[in-house]
Amino acid sequence: MTIESSFIPFPSELVMPPAGYLCSKGAMSIYLVIIFGTLGSLFGALINYYLSYTIGLPFLLKYGRFIFINQKMLKKVEVFFLKHG
């Protein structure tokens, strides 16, 4: 779940259905699967937030031109979010 919630495209559908099956057979606890699935998803999101907070803007300013993002476009986005939230 952490991998899926970060920027690596790995679907949690490969992990959660087998965990659910094992829960139905009594080999795993459904409560632990839910707790650790939720914590894994939260941890992945926090990794994304930390990376974007620390290196996001400098990275986009330096390498954004390769994916057609320039400083003018970033300024427009910032003004939009300051105005609309």
ZIRARA-V287839 format. One line per field, one symbol per residue. ss: DSSP state (H for helix, E for strand, - for the rest). burial: b if it has 24 or more other ideal C-beta (glycine too) atoms within 12 Angstrom, else e. Layout:
ss = ???
burial = ???
This chain:
ss = -HHHH------HHH-HHHHHHHHH-----HHHHHHHHHHHHHHHHHHHHHHHHHHHHHHHHHHHHHH---HHHHHHHHHHHHHH-
burial = beebbeeeeeebeeeeeebeeeeeeeeeeeeebeeebeebeeebeeeeeeeeeeeeeeeeeeeeeeeeeeeeeeeeeeeeeeeee
